[in-house]
Amino acid sequence: MTTTTTWHIANLERETATGKVTTIHYTVDATDGTYQAGAYGSLAVDGEIAVPFKDLTEEIVIRWVLEALGDEKVQEVQAALDAQLEQQRAPKVATGLPWGDNT
């Protein structure tokens, strides 16, 4: 099955006086068309951002997140999402009680 992964920016924290972004909150969603998995993360921003706050786009900020995380961490996130999807496809753990309608 093909998995589609989508990164989104959930929120930005910034200094009100300067508009400098200090924290990026992001989500990552994965789906194989049947099952869905997700992750949430926050990234502290160090240094100056060359783009004024009002000119930022989600694409720009996602690029920053991916660059800051690096290929290895992005692959770890993808592997964790793939594991969540696999657990949904073929559960190794189940919950419920042996009585009533919860079996």
HELIX and SHEET records of a PDB file:
HELIX    1   1 PHE A   53  ASP A   55  5                                   3    
HELIX    2   2 GLU A   58  ARG A   89  1                                  32    
SHEET    1   A 3 THR A   4  ARG A  14  0                                        
SHEET    2   A 3 VAL A  21  THR A  31 -1                                        
SHEET    3   A 3 GLN A  36  ALA A  44 -1                                        
END                                                                             
